[in-house]
Amino acid sequence: MGLRYLFLGLAVWGLYLIIRHLIRQKKLQNSAKPRTKAVNSVQCAHCGLHLPREEALSHGEAYYCSKAHLLADNPDEDT
């Protein structure tokens, strides 16, 4: 009779461990999702590289990734 209660207790304890593991995994999956921040990006008019608008050089409506590309497309400019 006592052996039956021992096995029942072990089964309940094992079920408790499995449920606890599943709950922890669910919490880790929810917290591990990366939160990305949207960035306004533009394309270099010379080479086509995409870069953040804050890092780009602008000339009128065109954006450039470097001063060399700005000067290559606009040789009369000296910025």
Helices and strands as residue ranges (DSSP letters): H 2-31, E 41-43, E 50-52, G 53-55, E 57-59, E 62-64, H 67-73
